Amino acid sequence: MNATESAAAQWTRALGTGVDPHEYQRVTERLTSVADWGPSFLRIGHDYLRRAQDARSSVSAGQYLLMAARWFHLATLAPYAEAPRAAVEADHALGRALAALEPGARRVSGEGFTGWLRGPADTPGTVIVVPGLDSAKEEFLDLVSALLARGLAVFAMDGPGQGVLAATTTLAPDYERVVGRVIDALGATRIGLVGLSLGGYFAARAAALEPRVTAVATVSGPFRLDWERLPPPVRDIMARRAGGADAARAFTRHVDLTALAPRIAAPLLVVDGGQDVIPGVTNGEPLARLAPHGSHLSVPHGDHLLGNARPDWLPHLSDHLRHTLTGTLA
């Protein structure tokens, strides 16, 4: 895949992350090869750090820092030597942004996880946002904002092999153990999960095996993976995140929710895009069908992560979690 094809493939994902579409086009039009991706996106991130330093108000500084975090995260989506540094810079920029914009935000870390808890202390429910194969807590800020606007607390996390932890850990198939440790650390009583892409599998698995989960939603999550049919770029990413090709192949054998779906007691919303067709990936329809309280929202024109169809699912998903956790939509 050349630079032009890579930019096109990541177009709606980048927009979903929250970067300016015109700036994305200006940056990607100057790429001469995929090798330029990471360094170019890092430079834009550093430009926003400089803007934050020169900002005349803490609000402006915080907004620039949030944008820096987004660009640093996007820099990690192509393989290059500085990708781990970009993930660290994304993490630092997000922390500085929240210090400026939300002084009440709290960093919570433990074995195999780290992230930010945001929202009211007296919230009726807390939602854990679980990223996927190469996503991170910096990617889904619009989802976090939608949940915060509904009065929920939100813990956006990186788990094993994800985000800032990718350089020192590998993907863990038993993600329910990670979620259990997160719930212990948060001390919350009504817990919702939302998982995106591979995070959808992690969230569904955790909902089946962790009884404290009371609401769950997945977006573009796989019901099953078939290693032999996965496209080479996906296998390459999985090998990097799992600790090698053999480990990645073994990991994919765990990604099958056939036996676990009937054990999900919590109300479950499964969101899929009709244009999200990746070889070797079975989408979430069987998950919604087999779960006792599952429902399926398929957006015909939606792609992977439905970055091209935000209004068609994001309000519905946020309302589902609010209503399930609190019994109200207000």
N, C-alpha and C positions, 0 to 999 in steps of 0.2 A: 504494500500500500504506500503510495507516494504522499507528499505533504498535502497536496490538494485534496486527495481522497480522505486523508486523515481528518483534515479540517471539516470537510463535509460530513463525515461520519460522526464527529463530536459536536456538530452545530447545535442541535436542540438540547443536548446534555449541557453544553456550556451556557445556553440561555437559561436553562433550568437552574443552574448554579447561581445565576444572577449577574453575570457580567454584561456590559453594554454590547448589544449585537453589532453595532457599527465599529466599535473598537476591536471586537473579535475579528471582524472581517479585515480591518486594516492590518492587524498583527499577522493573521494567517496568510494574507495575500503576499506578504514579504518572505514567507518561508520557502527556501529552496530545496529542503529535504526534511524528512522526519527528524533527523538529528538536530535540526534547528528549533524544534518544538519547545523542549524544556528550557533551554537558555533564553529564548525569546519571551516565554511566559514569565520566567523569573525576572527579567528586566522590567516588565510591566508591573509586576508585584513590587519591585524596589522603587519604581516611580511613585506608586501610591504610598509607600512608606515615607518618601520625601515630602509628598503632599501633606501627609498627616503631621509631619514634623513642623511644617510651615503653616499649618492651619491656624485660624484666628479664634477658633472655639473648640471646646472639647467634643462637641457634637460632630463638627466637621471632621475632626481628627479621628473620631471613632468610626465614622462612615468610610473614610479613606482606608482605615485599617481593615474594616470588613471586606472592602474590595480587594485589598492586598491579599487577604487570606484566600479569597476565591481564586485569584490568579495563581498564587503559589500552589494551591491544590491542583488546578488544571495542569500545571507544569509537570505533575507526577504521572500524567496519563500516557506518556510516551517513555519508553525505556531509555535512560541515559544516566551517566555517572552521578549527577547531582540530584537525582530524584529523592533520595533520603533527606538531603538538606532542604529541598523544597517543602517536604512534608513537615519538617521541623519549623521552617519559617511560617508555613500556614498556621501551625499550632500557636506559635508565638504571636502572630498578628491577630488571630482571633482572641487570644487572651487579653491583649492590650486593648482591642476594640471593646470588649465587654467591660473592662475596667473603666473605660471612658463613658460608655453608654448605659451600662447596667451594673452599677457597683454592687448590687446584691447577688449577682451571678456567682456561683461557687464551683470551684474546680473539685472534682471528686475522682479519685484514682484508687485502684486496687490491683489485685493479681489478675493480669490479662485484660485490663480495661482502663480507660481514662476518658474524661469528658467534662462537659459543663452543665450544671444544673441551673436552669433559669425559670423564672416565674414566681408567683406568689407563695409565701410560706404556708398560707392557710388554704391552699388549693384542694379541691375535692378529688383530684386525680393527677397522676404523674405519668407521662408518656416517655418511654425510652425509644429513641430513634436509632435503629440498627443499620449501619451501612453495609455495602456489598463487597464484591471482589476487589475493586480498585477505587472505591469511593471512600469517603471519610466524613467526619462530623462537620467539616467546612463546606460540604457540597449541598446540604439540604436546609439552608438557612430560611428559605421561603416556607417550607413545611413547618419548621420550628415557629416562625412568626405566625402562621395560621393557627397553630395550636395554642400559642401564648395568647392570641387575640380572643380565644374562647375560654380564657380563665384557667387553663391547665398549666401545670409545671411541666417542663420538658428537660430530659437529660439526653443530649446528643453525644454519642460516644464513638470512640474507636475501640475495637476489640482486637484479638490476636490476629496478626497479619494485616491490620488495617491502619490507614492514616499514619499518625506519628509512631505507632507501634510496629509498623511493617518492617522496619530495619532490624528489629531485635526479636520479633516473634513470628510465628507462622500460623496460618489458618487452623482453626480448631473445629472439628465437626461437632463436638459435644458443646455447642454454644449455650445450651441451657444452663450449664455450670457457670459460665460467665454471667449470664443474666441473673442467676441466683445470687452471685456475689454482688452484682450491681444493686439489686433490690435490698440486700442486707445493708449495703453502704448508704443507700438513700434513706432507709427507714420509712419508706412510704407504704401505705396500706392498700390503696387502689391503684393498680399498675396496668397501663396499657402498653402495647408494643406496636411499633410500625417498622417493617423491614423493607428495604428497597433493593431490587435486583437480588443478588445472592443473599442479601440481608433478609429477603422475604422467606427464604428457606430457614435461616437462623431463627427468625421470629416465630414461624409456624412450629418449628421443632421445639423451641422454648415454651410456647403456649401449650404444647401437648404434654410436656414433661415437668413444667414448673407450675404448681397449682396456684401460686399467688398471682398469676396473670389473669386479669379480668376482662380485657378487651384486646383485640389484635387486628391488624390490617397489614396487607402485603401489597407491594407495587412492583410489577414485573418480576415477581419471584418465581424461581423454577420449582416445579413439582418433582422433576426427576432430571438427572444429567446422564448423558451417555458420552464417555470420554472419547471413544473412537469417532464419533460424529461431530464433536465440537470443532469449530473453525480453528486453524493454527494460531491466530492471534489470541484467542481466548485461552487455548491450552498454554501458550507462552506466559500469559499473565498469571494463570493459575499456578504454573510451575514456579514462577518467581515468588508468589505469595505463600505457597505451600512448602517450599524448601526443596524443590526439584521435581522432575517429571514423574518419578515413581511415587513420591509423596502426593503429588497432585492427582495422579490416577487413582491412588487409594482413597483420597479425599472424595472424589466424585462418586465412588461406590456408596458412600454414605448418603448422598443427596438423592433420597427417594422417600417421599412422604406417604407412600401407600399405607403402611402400617400405623403411622403416627396421626394421620388426618382424623380418623374416627375418635381419637383421644383428646381432641381440642374441645374443651368444654366452653370456652369463652366465645361470645359472639365474634365472628370473623368476617371481615370484608376483604375480598381478593380483587385487585385491580390489574387488568391486563390491557395492553394495546394491541389492536388487531393487526398492525403493521410490524409488530415485534416478533419476527420469525428468525430465530437463530438455530441453525442445525445442532442437533444433540440436546436441545432444551425443550422439555415439555412444560407448557405454561400452567397457570394456576387453576384452570377450570376443574380438573379432577380434585384439587384441594378443596375448593368451595363445595363441590358436590358431595364429597365424603365426610366433611366436617359436619357435626350435628347441627351447628348454628351458622353455617357458612352461606355467604351470598357473593355473587360474582358480578363485577362491573367491567364489561368489555367495551372499550372505546374504539370503534372501528378504525379511525384514522390515527390512533396513538401509536407511537414508536416505543422503543425501549426506554423505560422510565417516564414515558409520556411527556417529555419536555415540550412537545409540540401541541399538547392538549391540556395544559394546566387547568383551565376553568372547568373542564369536563370531569375532573375527579378530585382535585385538591379540596374544594369546599365540602364535597360529599364525604370524603374520608375523614376530614377534621370533625365534621358533625357526628359521624359515626362514633368516633372515639369519645367526643364530649358526651354524647347521649348515653353511651354504654357505661361510661365511668361515673356519670353524675345523675342520669335519669332525666336531664333537661338539655335543651339546646340554647338556652339564654346565656 
